[in-house]
Amino acid sequence: MAQMRLNVQAPIARVFAERWSTRAFDSAQAVERSKLASCLEAARWAPSCYGEQPWRFIVADKHANPNAWEAVLHALAEKNQLWAKNAPVFVVGCAVPRFASTNAPNRWAAYDLGQAVISLCLQATMLGLATHQMGGFDPEKLRRALAIPADIEVMSVVAVGYPAPAQAAPEPFQALERASRTRKPIEEIAFEGAWGRPWQVPDALGWEARYQETPADKLPWFFPELDPDIRKALDALGIRPPKRVLDLGCGPGTQAVALAKMGFEVVATDISWTAVETTKNRAKQAGVAVEALVDDVRASKLEGPFDLIVDRGVFHCFADEEDQKRYLETVRRLLAPEGVLLLKCFHKEETREEGPPGRYDEADIRRLFAGFQLVRAARSQFPNPHGDDPPLALFCILKRA
């Protein structure tokens, strides 16, 4: 199973999101020859310069050709051998370095082989298989063992098999299997018109990607019931239905639906269309009324007033001062006189890498929300139904001054 992608910036086809380089293979399960054929067929139809198709593959299947499989395994770097020994198939990728028609050097041969290999890997993912591309091997060992001609370039080895749980990987690799995945931001790898000018991505796309890729109950901020801090605050402040409530960044809709069940008039907003649809469906299944809308708090089209605004994880997503300013302007505009903002964000003492860019303590909130009355600020946690280590949180009760 592919681990969760962090810092996603735009939606992509599911096969791209699910493909990853596992080191945990099911050593007992052979790969069907029909599936290997489909993977090779996908590679065969990859694009190439002048349609040259300079790729060649040697398939070493442990069950069909154990001698070839052993030869490939022992040509791998020692560290790769530790986990690759559980993969039932190796596919050795080679490039023909010259054009067949002219014998001229083909400087795109390795590039084209790469296109064929990723086509093979994506097809494998769609078939429920896992792959891991390797460059750590002795090419001359492979050349001798597999009778590869001297003029052919040995470029890669791909391990292919069925994925297994993380604990199936050798102990030194299990942490890697459980870790979330991340990549350099698009702004660092793509430029607008000229080198060094970052290509800007609409940030709403990242949230849309996350909600499209991840089941609601697997999201790290998912909580099936009303957050205990919110429930306690409502009781302490004596806030009762039928007050009008805005759930900012409603996500999977659990908080909005819980508030609607209590009798509040609830409007729920999120920057992600998929999150809003999830909220609508959750409300329908629960038999309650929730007005769920796509809206960006930094350029909100909502009309107030609201007696209560609930922010369980929105403000801490804004590291930019201009974004923070727009957030504050919107909240101030939408809150009724004496209206209440319940704000829950990551605490400044929360040091784990994953999570939002904003981390705050009470002093930060007093400074940033200078136009509000801070009634209470307390250390808390973001409860996690999966039983994982919950992140430290700061829960604040603020009133419009």
TASUL-V432167 format. One record per pair of residues at least 12 apart in sequence whose ideal C-beta (glycine too) atoms are under 8 Angstrom apart, sorted by the first residue. I is the first residue (numbers start at 1). J is the second residue. If there is no record, write none. Layout:
i j
I J
I J
This chain:
i j
1 163
2 17
2 18
2 19
2 20
2 22
2 181
3 20
3 177
3 178
3 179
3 180
3 181
4 180
4 181
4 214
4 218
5 17
5 180
5 181
5 182
5 183
5 213
6 180
6 181
6 182
6 354
7 182
7 183
7 185
7 206
8 206
8 209
8 210
8 213
9 185
9 186
9 201
9 203
9 205
9 206
9 209
10 186
10 201
10 205
10 206
10 208
10 209
11 205
11 208
11 209
11 212
11 213
12 209
14 213
15 122
15 125
15 126
16 122
17 209
17 213
18 125
19 121
19 122
19 125
19 131
20 130
20 181
21 131
21 132
21 133
22 130
22 131
22 132
22 163
22 169
22 177
23 83
23 84
23 132
23 169
23 170
23 173
23 176
23 177
24 83
24 86
24 130
24 163
24 164
24 165
24 166
24 167
24 168
24 169
24 173
24 174
24 177
25 83
25 86
25 87
25 88
25 130
25 159
25 161
25 162
25 163
25 164
25 168
26 86
26 161
26 162
26 163
26 164
26 168
27 85
27 86
27 87
27 88
27 161
27 164
27 168
29 88
29 161
29 162
30 61
30 62
30 63
30 88
31 61
31 88
31 89
31 129
31 160
31 161
31 162
33 64
35 124
35 127
35 129
36 59
36 61
36 89
36 160
38 123
38 127
39 91
39 120
39 123
39 124
39 127
39 129
39 160
40 57
40 59
40 120
41 123
42 119
42 120
42 122
42 123
43 55
43 57
43 116
43 117
43 119
43 120
43 123
44 116
45 119
46 112
46 115
46 116
46 118
46 119
47 112
47 115
48 108
48 112
48 115
48 116
49 106
49 108
49 111
49 112
50 99
52 96
52 99
52 100
52 106
52 108
52 109
52 112
53 112
53 116
54 95
54 96
54 97
54 106
54 108
54 109
54 112
54 113
55 93
55 94
55 95
55 96
55 112
55 113
55 116
55 117
56 93
56 94
56 95
56 96
56 152
57 91
57 92
57 93
57 94
57 120
58 91
58 92
58 94
58 146
58 148
59 89
59 90
59 91
60 72
60 89
60 90
60 91
60 92
60 146
61 88
61 89
62 88
62 89
63 88
68 145
68 146
69 88
69 89
69 90
71 141
71 142
71 145
71 146
72 90
72 92
72 137
72 142
72 145
72 146
72 157
73 85
73 90
74 141
75 137
75 138
75 141
75 142
75 145
75 157
76 134
76 136
76 137
76 157
77 134
77 136
77 137
79 136
80 134
80 136
80 137
82 170
82 172
82 173
83 169
83 170
83 173
84 132
84 134
84 159
86 161
86 164
86 168
86 169
87 132
87 159
87 160
87 161
88 160
88 161
89 159
89 160
89 161
90 157
90 158
90 159
90 160
91 120
91 157
91 158
91 160
92 142
92 146
92 148
92 154
92 156
92 157
93 113
93 116
93 117
93 154
93 155
93 156
93 157
93 158
94 113
94 148
94 152
94 153
94 154
94 155
95 109
95 110
95 112
95 113
95 152
95 153
95 155
96 109
96 152
96 153
97 109
97 151
97 152
97 153
98 151
109 153
110 153
110 155
113 155
113 156
114 155
117 133
117 156
117 158
120 158
121 133
121 158
124 160
128 162
129 160
129 161
129 162
129 163
130 160
130 161
130 162
130 163
131 158
131 159
131 160
132 158
132 159
133 156
133 157
133 158
134 156
134 157
134 158
134 159
135 156
137 157
139 154
142 154
142 157
166 178
180 354
186 199
186 201
187 199
187 200
187 201
203 271
204 271
204 272
204 296
207 270
207 271
207 272
207 275
208 271
208 272
208 273
208 274
210 272
211 251
211 272
211 274
211 275
211 278
212 274
216 251
216 252
216 278
217 252
217 385
219 251
219 252
220 354
220 384
221 251
221 312
221 313
221 382
222 251
222 252
222 254
222 385
223 254
223 255
223 382
223 383
223 384
223 385
224 254
224 385
225 254
225 258
226 254
226 255
226 258
226 259
226 262
227 255
227 312
227 344
227 383
228 383
229 342
229 344
229 378
229 380
229 393
229 395
230 255
230 310
230 312
230 342
230 344
233 340
233 342
233 376
233 395
233 397
237 340
237 397
239 307
239 308
239 340
241 262
241 263
241 264
241 265
242 263
242 264
242 265
243 264
243 265
243 307
243 308
244 264
244 265
244 267
244 305
244 306
244 307
244 308
244 336
245 259
245 264
245 265
245 266
245 267
245 306
245 307
245 308
245 309
245 310
246 266
246 267
246 268
246 269
246 302
246 306
246 308
246 309
246 310
246 334
247 259
247 266
247 267
247 268
247 269
247 310
247 312
248 269
248 297
248 309
248 310
248 311
248 314
249 269
249 270
249 271
249 297
249 311
249 312
249 313
249 314
249 317
250 268
250 269
250 270
250 275
250 276
250 279
250 292
251 270
251 275
251 278
251 279
251 313
252 275
252 278
252 279
252 282
253 268
253 275
253 278
253 279
253 280
253 281
253 282
253 283
253 290
253 292
254 282
255 310
255 312
256 268
256 279
256 282
256 283
256 290
256 292
257 279
257 282
257 283
257 286
257 288
257 290
259 310
260 283
260 286
260 288
260 289
260 290
261 286
261 288
264 308
265 289
266 289
266 290
266 291
267 290
267 291
267 292
267 293
267 302
267 306
268 290
268 291
268 292
268 293
269 292
269 293
269 294
269 295
269 297
269 300
269 302
270 292
270 294
270 295
271 294
271 295
271 296
272 294
273 294
276 292
276 293
276 294
277 292
279 292
280 292
297 314
297 326
297 327
297 330
297 331
298 318
298 323
298 326
298 327
298 330
299 326
300 330
300 333
300 334
302 330
302 334
303 334
304 333
304 334
304 335
304 336
305 334
305 335
305 336
305 337
305 339
306 334
306 335
306 336
306 339
307 336
307 339
307 340
308 339
308 340
308 341
308 342
309 331
309 334
309 335
309 339
309 340
309 341
309 342
310 342
311 331
311 341
311 342
311 343
311 344
311 345
312 342
312 344
313 344
313 345
313 356
313 382
314 327
315 327
315 343
315 345
315 358
316 345
316 346
316 356
316 357
316 358
316 359
316 360
317 356
317 357
317 358
318 357
318 358
319 357
319 358
324 368
328 368
328 369
328 371
332 371
332 372
332 400
335 400
336 400
337 400
338 399
338 400
339 399
339 400
340 397
340 398
340 399
340 400
341 372
341 396
341 397
341 398
341 399
341 400
342 395
342 396
342 397
342 398
343 365
343 395
343 396
343 397
343 398
344 380
344 382
344 393
344 394
344 395
344 396
345 358
345 359
345 360
345 393
345 394
345 396
346 358
346 359
346 360
346 382
346 391
346 392
346 393
346 394
347 359
347 360
347 361
347 379
347 380
347 391
347 392
347 393
347 394
348 360
348 361
348 364
348 394
349 361
349 392
350 391
350 392
350 393
352 391
355 391
360 394
361 394
362 374
362 377
362 394
362 396
365 377
365 394
365 396
365 398
369 396
369 398
371 400
371 401
372 398
372 399
372 400
372 401
373 398
373 399
373 400
373 401
374 396
374 397
374 398
375 397
375 398
375 399
376 395
376 396
376 397
377 394
377 395
377 396
377 397
378 394
378 395
378 396
379 392
379 393
379 394
379 395
380 392
380 393
380 394
380 395
381 393
